[in-house]
Amino acid sequence: MSSFADETAGDVLVKDITLNLPQVGVGLPESLMAQNARARQVISRVSREELEDRLLQLHEENLLHKQHTQKQEDKIKRWELKQTTPYCYVQLRVNTGCGS
């Protein structure tokens, strides 16, 4: 067990997953298991506040990407509507001013 702990370590129950690694890693190449172990070591060196900041930043980026995706889907729907609307109907509507 590592000697590094943050100020809330006594408050939170933590399951030690290192004992279960051989069961989880069944069928995985050794390189992936080693990479996963290195990633856990790197994360354990980062402070809790920094991890929380990164989580919030990723969450905000995810929301922005979702909003952008929604806008693009709306544009695609409008474009599809334009493509399926008969040209003569559009011209009639524009010439008569019915769309106002």
Backbone hydrogen bonds, N-H to C=O, Kabsch-Sander energy under -0.5 kcal/mol:
donor,donor_aa,acceptor,acceptor_aa,energy
9,A,6,D,-1.5
11,D,8,T,-1.4
12,V,8,T,-1.1
16,D,14,V,-0.5
17,I,15,K,-0.9
19,L,16,D,-0.5
20,N,17,I,-1.1
21,L,18,T,-0.8
24,V,20,N,-2.1
25,G,21,L,-2.9
26,V,23,Q,-0.9
28,L,25,G,-2.2
33,M,29,P,-1.8
34,A,30,E,-2.5
35,Q,31,S,-2.3
36,N,32,L,-2.5
37,A,33,M,-2.2
38,R,34,A,-2.3
39,A,35,Q,-2.3
40,R,36,N,-2.1
41,Q,37,A,-1.9
42,V,38,R,-2.3
43,I,39,A,-2.3
44,S,40,R,-1.9
45,R,41,Q,-0.8
45,R,42,V,-0.9
46,V,42,V,-0.6
46,V,43,I,-1.0
51,L,47,S,-2.1
52,E,48,R,-2.5
53,D,49,E,-2.5
54,R,50,E,-2.5
55,L,51,L,-2.4
56,L,52,E,-2.5
57,Q,53,D,-2.4
58,L,54,R,-2.7
59,H,55,L,-2.4
60,E,56,L,-2.5
61,E,57,Q,-2.5
62,N,58,L,-2.4
63,L,59,H,-2.2
64,L,60,E,-2.3
65,H,61,E,-2.5
66,K,62,N,-2.3
67,Q,63,L,-2.4
68,H,64,L,-2.5
69,T,65,H,-2.5
70,Q,66,K,-2.4
71,K,67,Q,-2.3
72,Q,68,H,-2.4
73,E,69,T,-2.5
74,D,70,Q,-2.3
75,K,71,K,-2.2
76,I,72,Q,-2.3
77,K,73,E,-2.3
78,R,74,D,-2.4
79,W,75,K,-2.6
80,E,76,I,-2.8
81,L,77,K,-2.2
82,K,78,R,-2.3
83,Q,79,W,-2.3
84,T,80,E,-1.9
85,T,81,L,-1.6
90,V,86,P,-1.6
91,Q,87,Y,-2.4
92,L,88,C,-2.4
93,R,89,Y,-2.2
94,V,90,V,-2.2
95,N,91,Q,-2.7
96,T,92,L,-2.1
97,G,93,R,-1.0
98,C,93,R,-1.0
99,G,93,R,-0.8
100,S,97,G,-1.1
